[in-house]
Amino acid sequence: MITISEAISTIKKAENDAIKLLEDANERASDIIKKANEESISIMEKSKEDANQRFKQIIFESESKAKNEANRTLRETEREVSDIKAQTEDKIDDAATVIINNIL
């Protein structure tokens, strides 16, 4: 009888040990999942921050290029207006000479 009693005790102990191992495994799996979720969130936040920084950089570069292009266009336009104004003034002088010569 003692042998059967010892076997039953051994089986119960093995059963309890198996249950404890399953609980520990489940707890470790939960911890791993929790840490993986935290790391994923951290990686996503870092990626979002990096993307925002790159977006700001692209916007800044685009604005700088647009300002430079606008300034270049303005300079060209001012030069063209100045050329047209000079040509017009020359024609006014010529017209005045023609008018004076015709009147006199």
Buried (B, 14 or more C-beta within 10 A) or exposed (E): EEEEEEEEEEEEEEEEEEEEEEEEEEEEEEEEEEEEEEEEEEEEEEEEEEEEEEEEEEEEEEEEEEEEEEEEEEEEEEEEEEEEEEEEEEEEEEEEEEEEEEEE
